[in-house]
Amino acid sequence: MKASLAACILFACALSLTGCASQPVPPGTQAPLAALEQGVVPGRTTKAELLAAFGPTRSVRFDSGYEAWVYQSPAGGGRYAEFVILLDPSGVVSKTRSRAPSLP
């Protein structure tokens, strides 16, 4: 139960950090939202599979070993949807969350 709560807190922190980015989108961070939603399966998809399918992206690594990765999906009109992935210390996707399109 405590590990689950800690993971949720880390996930919330990672989501709040994604809104602070004011730099241009670095290469490799854009991927179609449908591909992300279909290709990333919590409890099964690994870090290596993410890198192979979607490439490297912005990430935050926590002392606990968890990592939060953020991919952006073009939504037209200069807007982007965000897809956030929480990886557990073993490198397996723990949770995902998508955010509606917004301006970069």
N, CA, C and O atoms as a GROMACS GRO file, in nm:
protein
  416
    1MET      N    1   0.083  -0.119   0.000
    1MET     CA    2   0.000   0.000   0.000
    1MET      C    3   0.087   0.125   0.000
    1MET      O    4   0.060   0.219  -0.075
    2LYS      N    5   0.194   0.128   0.085
    2LYS     CA    6   0.280   0.245   0.091
    2LYS      C    7   0.353   0.267  -0.041
    2LYS      O    8   0.369   0.381  -0.084
    3ALA      N    9   0.397   0.159  -0.106
    3ALA     CA   10   0.467   0.171  -0.234
    3ALA      C   11   0.374   0.228  -0.340
    3ALA      O   12   0.417   0.308  -0.423
    4SER      N   13   0.247   0.187  -0.337
    4SER     CA   14   0.150   0.237  -0.433
    4SER      C   15   0.126   0.386  -0.412
    4SER      O   16   0.116   0.462  -0.509
    5LEU      N   17   0.115   0.429  -0.287
    5LEU     CA   18   0.096   0.570  -0.256
    5LEU      C   19   0.217   0.650  -0.300
    5LEU      O   20   0.203   0.759  -0.356
    6ALA      N   21   0.336   0.598  -0.275
    6ALA     CA   22   0.459   0.667  -0.316
    6ALA      C   23   0.465   0.681  -0.467
    6ALA      O   24   0.505   0.785  -0.519
    7ALA      N   25   0.425   0.576  -0.538
    7ALA     CA   26   0.426   0.582  -0.685
    7ALA      C   27   0.328   0.686  -0.735
    7ALA      O   28   0.358   0.759  -0.830
    8CYS      N   29   0.211   0.696  -0.672
    8CYS     CA   30   0.112   0.797  -0.711
    8CYS      C   31   0.164   0.938  -0.686
    8CYS      O   32   0.142   1.027  -0.768
    9ILE      N   33   0.233   0.957  -0.575
    9ILE     CA   34   0.290   1.089  -0.544
    9ILE      C   35   0.397   1.125  -0.645
    9ILE      O   36   0.401   1.239  -0.693
   10LEU      N   37   0.484   1.029  -0.679
   10LEU     CA   38   0.587   1.054  -0.779
   10LEU      C   39   0.526   1.087  -0.915
   10LEU      O   40   0.574   1.174  -0.986
   11PHE      N   41   0.420   1.016  -0.949
   11PHE     CA   42   0.352   1.039  -1.077
   11PHE      C   43   0.293   1.179  -1.081
   11PHE      O   44   0.303   1.248  -1.183
   12ALA      N   45   0.231   1.223  -0.972
   12ALA     CA   46   0.174   1.357  -0.964
   12ALA      C   47   0.283   1.464  -0.976
   12ALA      O   48   0.263   1.566  -1.042
   13CYS      N   49   0.397   1.440  -0.912
   13CYS     CA   50   0.509   1.535  -0.922
   13CYS      C   51   0.559   1.545  -1.065
   13CYS      O   52   0.588   1.654  -1.114
   14ALA      N   53   0.568   1.432  -1.131
   14ALA     CA   54   0.616   1.432  -1.269
   14ALA      C   55   0.520   1.508  -1.359
   14ALA      O   56   0.562   1.581  -1.449
   15LEU      N   57   0.390   1.490  -1.336
   15LEU     CA   58   0.292   1.563  -1.416
   15LEU      C   59   0.303   1.713  -1.395
   15LEU      O   60   0.291   1.790  -1.490
   16SER      N   61   0.327   1.755  -1.272
   16SER     CA   62   0.339   1.898  -1.246
   16SER      C   63   0.464   1.956  -1.310
   16SER      O   64   0.464   2.071  -1.352
   17LEU      N   65   0.571   1.876  -1.319
   17LEU     CA   66   0.694   1.922  -1.383
   17LEU      C   67   0.679   1.940  -1.533
   17LEU      O   68   0.747   2.023  -1.592
   18THR      N   69   0.591   1.864  -1.595
   18THR     CA   70   0.577   1.872  -1.740
   18THR      C   71   0.522   2.006  -1.783
   18THR      O   72   0.552   2.053  -1.893
   19GLY      N   73   0.442   2.070  -1.700
   19GLY     CA   74   0.386   2.200  -1.735
   19GLY      C   75   0.487   2.312  -1.723
   19GLY      O   76   0.462   2.422  -1.772
   20CYS      N   77   0.600   2.289  -1.661
   20CYS     CA   78   0.702   2.392  -1.639
   20CYS      C   79   0.798   2.406  -1.756
   20CYS      O   80   0.873   2.504  -1.763
   21ALA      N   81   0.797   2.314  -1.847
   21ALA     CA   82   0.894   2.317  -1.956
   21ALA      C   83   0.864   2.433  -2.050
   21ALA      O   84   0.753   2.446  -2.100
   22SER      N   85   0.964   2.517  -2.073
   22SER     CA   86   0.945   2.630  -2.164
   22SER      C   87   1.042   2.623  -2.282
   22SER      O   88   1.044   2.713  -2.365
   23GLN      N   89   1.120   2.519  -2.290
   23GLN     CA   90   1.215   2.502  -2.399
   23GLN      C   91   1.145   2.437  -2.517
   23GLN      O   92   1.042   2.372  -2.500
   24PRO      N   93   1.201   2.454  -2.638
   24PRO     CA   94   1.143   2.386  -2.753
   24PRO      C   95   1.147   2.235  -2.734
   24PRO      O   96   1.226   2.182  -2.656
   25VAL      N   97   1.062   2.167  -2.806
   25VAL     CA   98   1.054   2.022  -2.795
   25VAL      C   99   1.183   1.960  -2.847
   25VAL      O  100   1.218   1.982  -2.963
   26PRO      N  101   1.255   1.883  -2.763
   26PRO     CA  102   1.377   1.818  -2.810
   26PRO      C  103   1.344   1.705  -2.907
   26PRO      O  104   1.235   1.649  -2.902
   27PRO      N  105   1.439   1.670  -2.994
   27PRO     CA  106   1.414   1.561  -3.089
   27PRO      C  107   1.378   1.431  -3.018
   27PRO      O  108   1.428   1.402  -2.909
   28GLY      N  109   1.292   1.354  -3.081
   28GLY     CA  110   1.256   1.222  -3.029
   28GLY      C  111   1.143   1.222  -2.929
   28GLY      O  112   1.107   1.116  -2.878
   29THR      N  113   1.085   1.339  -2.899
   29THR     CA  114   0.981   1.341  -2.796
   29THR      C  115   0.841   1.338  -2.855
   29THR      O  116   0.744   1.331  -2.780
   30GLN      N  117   0.828   1.343  -2.986
   30GLN     CA  118   0.696   1.342  -3.047
   30GLN      C  119   0.662   1.204  -3.100
   30GLN      O  120   0.743   1.138  -3.164
   31ALA      N  121   0.540   1.162  -3.072
   31ALA     CA  122   0.490   1.033  -3.119
   31ALA      C  123   0.338   1.044  -3.129
   31ALA      O  124   0.277   1.117  -3.052
   32PRO      N  125   0.276   0.972  -3.221
   32PRO     CA  126   0.131   0.975  -3.233
   32PRO      C  127   0.064   0.923  -3.104
   32PRO      O  128   0.105   0.820  -3.050
   33LEU      N  129  -0.037   0.995  -3.057
   33LEU     CA  130  -0.104   0.958  -2.933
   33LEU      C  131  -0.165   0.818  -2.942
   33LEU      O  132  -0.156   0.740  -2.848
   34ALA      N  133  -0.226   0.786  -3.055
   34ALA     CA  134  -0.288   0.653  -3.070
   34ALA      C  135  -0.183   0.543  -3.057
   34ALA      O  136  -0.210   0.439  -2.996
   35ALA      N  137  -0.065   0.565  -3.114
   35ALA     CA  138   0.042   0.464  -3.104
   35ALA      C  139   0.089   0.448  -2.960
   35ALA      O  140   0.116   0.337  -2.915
   36LEU      N  141   0.098   0.559  -2.888
   36LEU     CA  142   0.139   0.553  -2.747
   36LEU      C  143   0.034   0.480  -2.664
   36LEU      O  144   0.067   0.392  -2.584
   37GLU      N  145  -0.092   0.516  -2.684
   37GLU     CA  146  -0.199   0.454  -2.604
   37GLU      C  147  -0.212   0.304  -2.631
   37GLU      O  148  -0.244   0.227  -2.541
   38GLN      N  149  -0.186   0.263  -2.754
   38GLN     CA  150  -0.197   0.121  -2.788
   38GLN      C  151  -0.070   0.043  -2.758
   38GLN      O  152  -0.076  -0.075  -2.725
   39GLY      N  153   0.045   0.109  -2.768
   39GLY     CA  154   0.172   0.039  -2.757
   39GLY      C  155   0.234   0.036  -2.619
   39GLY      O  156   0.330  -0.038  -2.596
   40VAL      N  157   0.180   0.116  -2.526
   40VAL     CA  158   0.236   0.122  -2.391
   40VAL      C  159   0.137   0.057  -2.295
   40VAL      O  160   0.028   0.108  -2.272
   41VAL      N  161   0.177  -0.057  -2.239
   41VAL     CA  162   0.090  -0.135  -2.152
   41VAL      C  163   0.150  -0.142  -2.012
   41VAL      O  164   0.255  -0.202  -1.993
   42PRO      N  165   0.083  -0.079  -1.913
   42PRO     CA  166   0.134  -0.087  -1.775
   42PRO      C  167   0.151  -0.232  -1.730
   42PRO      O  168   0.066  -0.317  -1.755
   43GLY      N  169   0.263  -0.257  -1.663
   43GLY     CA  170   0.292  -0.390  -1.614
   43GLY      C  171   0.359  -0.481  -1.714
   43GLY      O  172   0.402  -0.591  -1.680
   44ARG      N  173   0.370  -0.436  -1.841
   44ARG     CA  174   0.428  -0.521  -1.943
   44ARG      C  175   0.535  -0.450  -2.027
   44ARG      O  176   0.642  -0.508  -2.051
   45THR      N  177   0.509  -0.329  -2.073
   45THR     CA  178   0.604  -0.259  -2.160
   45THR      C  179   0.729  -0.219  -2.082
   45THR      O  180   0.719  -0.171  -1.969
   46THR      N  181   0.846  -0.239  -2.142
   46THR     CA  182   0.972  -0.209  -2.076
   46THR      C  183   1.034  -0.081  -2.131
   46THR      O  184   0.994  -0.031  -2.236
   47LYS      N  185   1.132  -0.030  -2.058
   47LYS     CA  186   1.206   0.089  -2.100
   47LYS      C  187   1.271   0.065  -2.237
   47LYS      O  188   1.267   0.153  -2.323
   48ALA      N  189   1.330  -0.052  -2.256
   48ALA     CA  190   1.394  -0.085  -2.384
   48ALA      C  191   1.293  -0.083  -2.498
   48ALA      O  192   1.325  -0.037  -2.608
   49GLU      N  193   1.174  -0.134  -2.474
   49GLU     CA  194   1.070  -0.134  -2.578
   49GLU      C  195   1.025   0.008  -2.610
   49GLU      O  196   1.000   0.040  -2.726
   50LEU      N  197   1.015   0.094  -2.508
   50LEU     CA  198   0.979   0.235  -2.532
   50LEU      C  199   1.084   0.302  -2.619
   50LEU      O  200   1.050   0.372  -2.715
   51LEU      N  201   1.211   0.282  -2.585
   51LEU     CA  202   1.319   0.342  -2.663
   51LEU      C  203   1.318   0.293  -2.808
   51LEU      O  204   1.338   0.372  -2.900
   52ALA      N  205   1.294   0.166  -2.827
   52ALA     CA  206   1.292   0.109  -2.962
   52ALA      C  207   1.174   0.161  -3.043
   52ALA      O  208   1.187   0.189  -3.162
   53ALA      N  209   1.059   0.174  -2.980
   53ALA     CA  210   0.937   0.213  -3.052
   53ALA      C  211   0.924   0.364  -3.071
   53ALA      O  212   0.880   0.409  -3.177
   54PHE      N  213   0.962   0.443  -2.969
   54PHE     CA  214   0.934   0.587  -2.972
   54PHE      C  215   1.056   0.676  -2.958
   54PHE      O  216   1.046   0.798  -2.978
   55GLY      N  217   1.170   0.620  -2.924
   55GLY     CA  218   1.292   0.698  -2.909
   55GLY      C  219   1.302   0.763  -2.772
   55GLY      O  220   1.209   0.754  -2.692
   56PRO      N  221   1.416   0.828  -2.745
   56PRO     CA  222   1.435   0.894  -2.616
   56PRO      C  223   1.347   1.018  -2.605
   56PRO      O  224   1.304   1.073  -2.706
   57THR      N  225   1.320   1.060  -2.484
   57THR     CA  226   1.235   1.176  -2.460
   57THR      C  227   1.275   1.245  -2.331
   57THR      O  228   1.368   1.202  -2.263
   58ARG      N  229   1.205   1.351  -2.297
   58ARG     CA  230   1.230   1.418  -2.169
   58ARG      C  231   1.194   1.324  -2.056
   58ARG      O  232   1.095   1.251  -2.063
   59SER      N  233   1.276   1.326  -1.952
   59SER     CA  234   1.249   1.236  -1.840
   59SER      C  235   1.298   1.297  -1.710
   59SER      O  236   1.382   1.387  -1.707
   60VAL      N  237   1.242   1.245  -1.603
   60VAL     CA  238   1.283   1.282  -1.468
   60VAL      C  239   1.310   1.152  -1.394
   60VAL      O  240   1.225   1.063  -1.392
   61ARG      N  241   1.428   1.140  -1.333
   61ARG     CA  242   1.462   1.021  -1.256
   61ARG      C  243   1.462   1.058  -1.109
   61ARG      O  244   1.524   1.156  -1.069
   62PHE      N  245   1.393   0.978  -1.029
   62PHE     CA  246   1.381   1.003  -0.886
   62PHE      C  247   1.479   0.914  -0.809
   62PHE      O  248   1.520   0.808  -0.858
   63ASP      N  249   1.516   0.956  -0.690
   63ASP     CA  250   1.609   0.880  -0.606
   63ASP      C  251   1.558   0.738  -0.578
   63ASP      O  252   1.637   0.646  -0.556
   64SER      N  253   1.426   0.720  -0.581
   64SER     CA  254   1.366   0.590  -0.554
   64SER      C  255   1.389   0.491  -0.669
   64SER      O  256   1.364   0.372  -0.654
   65GLY      N  257   1.437   0.542  -0.784
   65GLY     CA  258   1.456   0.456  -0.900
   65GLY      C  259   1.345   0.469  -1.003
   65GLY      O  260   1.360   0.423  -1.116
   66TYR      N  261   1.234   0.532  -0.965
   66TYR     CA  262   1.125   0.555  -1.060
   66TYR      C  263   1.168   0.662  -1.160
   66TYR      O  264   1.250   0.749  -1.128
   67GLU      N  265   1.112   0.656  -1.280
   67GLU     CA  266   1.136   0.756  -1.383
   67GLU      C  267   1.002   0.797  -1.443
   67GLU      O  268   0.912   0.714  -1.456
   68ALA      N  269   0.989   0.924  -1.478
   68ALA     CA  270   0.873   0.973  -1.551
   68ALA      C  271   0.920   1.021  -1.687
   68ALA      O  272   1.012   1.103  -1.696
   69TRP      N  273   0.858   0.971  -1.793
   69TRP     CA  274   0.890   1.009  -1.929
   69TRP      C  275   0.770   1.081  -1.989
   69TRP      O  276   0.656   1.044  -1.962
   70VAL      N  277   0.797   1.184  -2.071
   70VAL     CA  278   0.689   1.261  -2.133
   70VAL      C  279   0.708   1.263  -2.285
   70VAL      O  280   0.811   1.308  -2.335
   71TYR      N  281   0.608   1.215  -2.356
   71TYR     CA  282   0.604   1.225  -2.502
   71TYR      C  283   0.495   1.325  -2.539
   71TYR      O  284   0.394   1.336  -2.469
   72GLN      N  285   0.515   1.398  -2.649
   72GLN     CA  286   0.415   1.490  -2.699
   72GLN      C  287   0.362   1.440  -2.831
   72GLN      O  288   0.434   1.380  -2.911
   73SER      N  289   0.232   1.464  -2.853
   73SER     CA  290   0.167   1.424  -2.977
   73SER      C  291   0.108   1.547  -3.044
   73SER      O  292   0.025   1.615  -2.983
   74PRO      N  293   0.148   1.576  -3.168
   74PRO     CA  294   0.091   1.691  -3.238
   74PRO      C  295  -0.061   1.678  -3.249
   74PRO      O  296  -0.113   1.573  -3.286
   75ALA      N  297  -0.130   1.789  -3.217
   75ALA     CA  298  -0.276   1.788  -3.222
   75ALA      C  299  -0.329   1.896  -3.316
   75ALA      O  300  -0.449   1.924  -3.317
   76GLY      N  301  -0.240   1.957  -3.396
   76GLY     CA  302  -0.281   2.060  -3.491
   76GLY      C  303  -0.288   2.198  -3.428
   76GLY      O  304  -0.309   2.211  -3.308
   77GLY      N  305  -0.269   2.299  -3.508
   77GLY     CA  306  -0.277   2.437  -3.460
   77GLY      C  307  -0.169   2.473  -3.360
   77GLY      O  308  -0.189   2.562  -3.277
   78GLY      N  309  -0.055   2.405  -3.367
   78GLY     CA  310   0.054   2.433  -3.272
   78GLY      C  311   0.029   2.377  -3.133
   78GLY      O  312   0.100   2.412  -3.038
   79ARG      N  313  -0.071   2.292  -3.120
   79ARG     CA  314  -0.103   2.233  -2.989
   79ARG      C  315  -0.049   2.091  -2.982
   79ARG      O  316  -0.030   2.025  -3.084
   80TYR      N  317  -0.024   2.045  -2.859
   80TYR     CA  318   0.029   1.911  -2.835
   80TYR      C  319  -0.043   1.846  -2.718
   80TYR      O  320  -0.069   1.911  -2.617
   81ALA      N  321  -0.075   1.718  -2.733
   81ALA     CA  322  -0.121   1.637  -2.621
   81ALA      C  323   0.003   1.578  -2.556
   81ALA      O  324   0.105   1.560  -2.622
   82GLU      N  325  -0.004   1.550  -2.427
   82GLU     CA  326   0.109   1.489  -2.357
   82GLU      C  327   0.072   1.350  -2.309
   82GLU      O  328  -0.041   1.325  -2.268
   83PHE      N  329   0.168   1.261  -2.316
   83PHE     CA  330   0.152   1.124  -2.268
   83PHE      C  331   0.265   1.099  -2.170
   83PHE      O  332   0.382   1.095  -2.209
   84VAL      N  333   0.231   1.083  -2.043
   84VAL     CA  334   0.330   1.067  -1.937
   84VAL      C  335   0.334   0.920  -1.897
   84VAL      O  336   0.231   0.855  -1.879
   85ILE      N  337   0.456   0.868  -1.884
   85ILE     CA  338   0.477   0.728  -1.849
   85ILE      C  339   0.560   0.721  -1.722
   85ILE      O  340   0.665   0.784  -1.712
   86LEU      N  341   0.513   0.645  -1.624
   86LEU     CA  342   0.588   0.621  -1.501
   86LEU      C  343   0.649   0.483  -1.510
   86LEU      O  344   0.578   0.383  -1.522
   87LEU      N  345   0.783   0.478  -1.503
   87LEU     CA  346   0.857   0.351  -1.506
   87LEU      C  347   0.900   0.315  -1.364
   87LEU      O  348   0.951   0.401  -1.291
   88ASP      N  349   0.881   0.190  -1.326
   88ASP     CA  350   0.925   0.148  -1.193
   88ASP      C  351   1.076   0.124  -1.194
   88ASP      O  352   1.138   0.127  -1.300
   89PRO      N  353   1.136   0.101  -1.077
   89PRO     CA  354   1.282   0.084  -1.071
   89PRO      C  355   1.337  -0.030  -1.156
   89PRO      O  356   1.455  -0.029  -1.192
   90SER      N  357   1.254  -0.129  -1.190
   90SER     CA  358   1.302  -0.239  -1.274
   90SER      C  359   1.292  -0.207  -1.423
   90SER      O  360   1.332  -0.288  -1.506
   91GLY      N  361   1.238  -0.088  -1.458
   91GLY     CA  362   1.229  -0.048  -1.598
   91GLY      C  363   1.102  -0.090  -1.669
   91GLY      O  364   1.098  -0.091  -1.792
   92VAL      N  365   0.998  -0.124  -1.593
   92VAL     CA  366   0.869  -0.164  -1.650
   92VAL      C  367   0.769  -0.050  -1.627
   92VAL      O  368   0.769   0.013  -1.521
   93VAL      N  369   0.684  -0.024  -1.726
   93VAL     CA  370   0.583   0.081  -1.713
   93VAL      C  371   0.490   0.048  -1.598
   93VAL      O  372   0.433  -0.061  -1.591
   94SER      N  373   0.476   0.143  -1.506
   94SER     CA  374   0.388   0.127  -1.392
   94SER      C  375   0.251   0.190  -1.417
   94SER      O  376   0.148   0.131  -1.386
   95LYS      N  377   0.252   0.313  -1.474
   95LYS     CA  378   0.128   0.386  -1.501
   95LYS      C  379   0.149   0.475  -1.623
   95LYS      O  380   0.262   0.506  -1.660
   96THR      N  381   0.037   0.514  -1.684
   96THR     CA  382   0.041   0.613  -1.790
   96THR      C  383  -0.071   0.713  -1.767
   96THR      O  384  -0.168   0.687  -1.696
   97ARG      N  385  -0.054   0.828  -1.828
   97ARG     CA  386  -0.158   0.931  -1.820
   97ARG      C  387  -0.144   1.021  -1.940
   97ARG      O  388  -0.033   1.055  -1.980
   98SER      N  389  -0.257   1.060  -1.999
   98SER     CA  390  -0.251   1.153  -2.111
   98SER      C  391  -0.317   1.284  -2.070
   98SER      O  392  -0.409   1.286  -1.988
   99ARG      N  393  -0.268   1.391  -2.130
   99ARG     CA  394  -0.323   1.524  -2.102
   99ARG      C  395  -0.371   1.582  -2.234
   99ARG      O  396  -0.306   1.566  -2.338
  100ALA      N  397  -0.485   1.648  -2.230
  100ALA     CA  398  -0.545   1.707  -2.350
  100ALA      C  399  -0.450   1.805  -2.417
  100ALA      O  400  -0.360   1.858  -2.352
  101PRO      N  401  -0.469   1.830  -2.546
  101PRO     CA  402  -0.380   1.922  -2.619
  101PRO      C  403  -0.375   2.060  -2.557
  101PRO      O  404  -0.475   2.113  -2.509
  102SER      N  405  -0.255   2.117  -2.559
  102SER     CA  406  -0.234   2.253  -2.512
  102SER      C  407  -0.123   2.315  -2.594
  102SER      O  408  -0.051   2.244  -2.665
  103LEU      N  409  -0.108   2.445  -2.586
  103LEU     CA  410  -0.002   2.513  -2.657
  103LEU      C  411   0.132   2.480  -2.594
  103LEU      O  412   0.141   2.461  -2.473
  104PRO      N  413   0.239   2.471  -2.676
  104PRO     CA  414   0.371   2.436  -2.621
  104PRO      C  415   0.424   2.542  -2.527
  104PRO      O  416   0.533   2.527  -2.472
   0.00000   0.00000   0.00000
